[in-house]
Amino acid sequence: MNSATGSDDPRDYLLDQGYENYTETDHATWNTLARRQRDILKGRIADQFLDGLDRLGIGEEGIPDFRAMNQRLRAAIGWEVVAVPGLIPDLAFFRLLADRKFPAGFWIRKPEQIDYIEEPDIFHDVFGHVPLIMQPIYADYLEAYGKAGLVAAEHGALKRLARLYWYTVEFGLAQTPQGLRIVGAGIASSPGETVFSLESPSSNRIGFDLARVMRTLYRIDDYQETYFVLDGVEAWPSLDLDRLIPLWKELEAQEDIQPGEIQSEDRVLTNGDGSYHRDKAKSAA
């Protein structure tokens, strides 16, 4: 989710991608990222993600041109990607999603930032997020999320929606017949977290529960201490407002849950040993 301040009208942030302004270095950076990430995602990402990459032509032929990509998106699913300058205010973000428009940064990291950037760039936004939008149930989930966000703003529940987005759209895992697979864009665009999320003994992996997720704090500065696991690649939660509004009121009386904490009622798939974050804290002390 976004956290910038400013106008809540999404039209104030829409830009032309400026495709002709990308340099050879920009395209080469994209190709390096895409090649590396596609290789490391094999056997770890949901098949639907790889199918979306192929159907949209998101590959190693340079930065995608939104005009060409949107022709395929609109024809298949009624969505489009729109260029924005970076993080935009929450309400503008929600309104775009509710209108089946996905906001994406148009700039790409520098070669010296190849392994890490603080603010999401076009590689994270397009390579990480857009392929699954070709999955109808996921596309509908994003639209419903945008509509729920607008209502959450009226009920003081934005932090609940931020946590839901974080633990599903950005850092979600899902059960498949082949085992656990990645569905979150924050993982799918990060080589380190791709491996860590599935294979590290450090983190918890817990069955998805809507109320539990909306109570849980998260880390923005490192790999996650807990990942929530959907029951399937198509098991995105229903965001029925008749259910959400009473749930938000109920959660007001409950304490937040720390990122690495396990609750007695959790469906624990992996009880992590916390070694990664504990060792990192010791080395920083």
HELIX and SHEET records of a PDB file:
HELIX    1   1 PRO A   10  ASP A   12  5                                   3    
HELIX    2   2 TYR A   19  ASN A   21  5                                   3    
HELIX    3   3 GLU A   24  LEU A   41  1                                  18    
HELIX    4   4 ASP A   47  LEU A   56  1                                  10    
HELIX    5   5 PHE A   66  ILE A   77  1                                  12    
HELIX    6   6 ASP A   90  ALA A   98  1                                   9    
HELIX    7   7 PRO A  111  GLN A  113  5                                   3    
HELIX    8   8 ILE A  122  ILE A  122  1                                   1    
HELIX    9   9 PHE A  123  HIS A  129  3                                   7    
HELIX   10  10 VAL A  130  MET A  134  5                                   5    
HELIX   11  11 PRO A  136  GLU A  154  1                                  19    
HELIX   12  12 LEU A  158  TYR A  165  1                                   8    
HELIX   13  13 TRP A  166  GLU A  170  3                                   5    
HELIX   14  14 ALA A  185  ALA A  188  1                                   4    
HELIX   15  15 PRO A  191  GLU A  199  1                                   9    
HELIX   16  16 LEU A  210  ARG A  215  1                                   6    
HELIX   17  17 LEU A  241  LEU A  251  1                                  11    
HELIX   18  18 SER A  275  ALA A  284  1                                  10    
SHEET    1   A 2 GLU A  80  VAL A  84  0                                        
SHEET    2   A 2 LYS A 101  GLY A 105  1                                        
SHEET    1   B 5 GLY A 179  ILE A 182  0                                        
SHEET    2   B 5 LEU A 173  THR A 176 -1                                        
SHEET    3   B 5 THR A 226  LEU A 230  1                                        
SHEET    4   B 5 ASN A 204  GLY A 207  1                                        
SHEET    5   B 5 VAL A 268  THR A 270 -1                                        
END                                                                             
